[in-house]
Amino acid sequence: MVSSLDDVESININGRLYEAFSTSGGLGTMCETLDGKVDTLNYKTMRYPGHRDAIKLLLYDLQLKNDRKLAKEILNNALPLVDEDIVLVYAAVEGKIKGSLRRKEFSESYRRINLDGKDWRAISWTTACSISTVVDLVSEGKLKNKGFIKQEDIPLDMFLQSHFGSMYETYKDPK
């Protein structure tokens, strides 16, 4: 267990420097599902260097984590919306393949897109695509339609081959 905003590290993706730090919620049930199968499992948020310190000051040092309405008002008044946001996905895994220690990495970035004449910020369309993909897979009978569906139980190939999931390939940032 690690507190949010802790375990800060610098990370270089495609020649650009970011900071990564622990945040909550993204792993969902994976910790329980992979218990005993992996040594370490991290979920981190990546932002520009200095972001974590600014958020820590706002939420913890000034104690606005207890007044989310005021924190939101301050951020909305002080910071403009960024149309050119970037969603980064980075995953690294280390382990043995056929007895040899190996490391595999995946990184991808997504930017604002235009769909049917409407601009969609990166965070908006990537979030909407993920949710819409799962809804479609359930309605098509490809995923169970009762109870809780764990993200780790959704086959990646099935996800990416779906109508909305395929947008992650179509609109990935050209390198």
Secondary structure, DSSP 8 states (H G I E B T S, - for coil): ---TT-S-EEEEETTEEEEEEE-SSTTTTHHHHTTTT-S----EEEESTTHHHHHHIIIIIS-GGG-HHHHHHHHHHHS---TT--EEEEEEEEEEETTEEEEEEEEEEE--EEETTEEE-HHHHHHHHHHHHHHHHHHTTSS-SSS---GGGS-HHHHHHSTTTTHHHHTB---
